[in-house]
Amino acid sequence: MEPISHYYYSHRLKLHFRDWGQDGKPALILVPVGLDHARNWDWRARAAREDFHVYALDLRGHGNSQWA
């Protein structure tokens, strides 16, 4: 299963996250540090998706999220 890319707006910025599915499972939110982006979490999300509904975020100015 591949993740679904979603976008949302916060304070007029278009931000991105990857949704690894599994409705009904507890949420696991993966937040990158430093210069990382959501795709750096793919290995962990694949391992955790059996037990969690995994969300991997692109923070502002990283990955597919808009710069401020």
VENTAKA-V578432 format. One record per residue. N is the residue number from 0. RES is the residue in one small letter. SS is DSSP state (H for helix, E for strand, C for the rest). PHI is phi in degrees with one decimal (NA if undefined). Layout:
BEGIN
n:N res:RES ss:SS phi:PHI
n:N res:RES ss:SS phi:PHI
END
This chain:
BEGIN
n:0 res:m ss:C phi:NA
n:1 res:e ss:C phi:-96.2
n:2 res:p ss:C phi:-73.4
n:3 res:i ss:E phi:-104.3
n:4 res:s ss:E phi:-84.2
n:5 res:h ss:E phi:-129.7
n:6 res:y ss:E phi:-125.9
n:7 res:y ss:E phi:-146.4
n:8 res:y ss:E phi:-110.1
n:9 res:s ss:E phi:-140.0
n:10 res:h ss:C phi:52.1
n:11 res:r ss:C phi:66.4
n:12 res:l ss:E phi:-105.6
n:13 res:k ss:E phi:-87.5
n:14 res:l ss:E phi:-111.4
n:15 res:h ss:E phi:-122.0
n:16 res:f ss:E phi:-148.2
n:17 res:r ss:E phi:-108.1
n:18 res:d ss:E phi:-111.1
n:19 res:w ss:C phi:-95.9
n:20 res:g ss:C phi:72.5
n:21 res:q ss:C phi:78.6
n:22 res:d ss:C phi:-55.2
n:23 res:g ss:C phi:88.7
n:24 res:k ss:C phi:-93.6
n:25 res:p ss:E phi:-64.4
n:26 res:a ss:E phi:-76.5
n:27 res:l ss:E phi:-127.0
n:28 res:i ss:E phi:-105.3
n:29 res:l ss:E phi:-101.2
n:30 res:v ss:E phi:-111.5
n:31 res:p ss:C phi:-71.4
n:32 res:v ss:C phi:-120.8
n:33 res:g ss:C phi:62.9
n:34 res:l ss:C phi:-97.5
n:35 res:d ss:C phi:-71.4
n:36 res:h ss:C phi:-143.7
n:37 res:a ss:H phi:-57.4
n:38 res:r ss:H phi:-65.3
n:39 res:n ss:H phi:-67.3
n:40 res:w ss:H phi:-94.1
n:41 res:d ss:H phi:-52.7
n:42 res:w ss:H phi:-62.1
n:43 res:r ss:H phi:-74.0
n:44 res:a ss:H phi:-62.7
n:45 res:r ss:H phi:-60.9
n:46 res:a ss:H phi:-72.4
n:47 res:a ss:H phi:-93.3
n:48 res:r ss:C phi:-66.6
n:49 res:e ss:C phi:-69.6
n:50 res:d ss:C phi:-108.4
n:51 res:f ss:E phi:-138.5
n:52 res:h ss:E phi:-92.1
n:53 res:v ss:E phi:-95.2
n:54 res:y ss:E phi:-120.5
n:55 res:a ss:E phi:-115.1
n:56 res:l ss:E phi:-96.8
n:57 res:d ss:E phi:-105.1
n:58 res:l ss:C phi:-70.9
n:59 res:r ss:C phi:-53.5
n:60 res:g ss:C phi:80.9
n:61 res:h ss:C phi:-127.4
n:62 res:g ss:C phi:56.0
n:63 res:n ss:C phi:-96.2
n:64 res:s ss:C phi:-85.3
n:65 res:q ss:C phi:-73.0
n:66 res:w ss:C phi:-72.3
n:67 res:a ss:C phi:-75.3
END
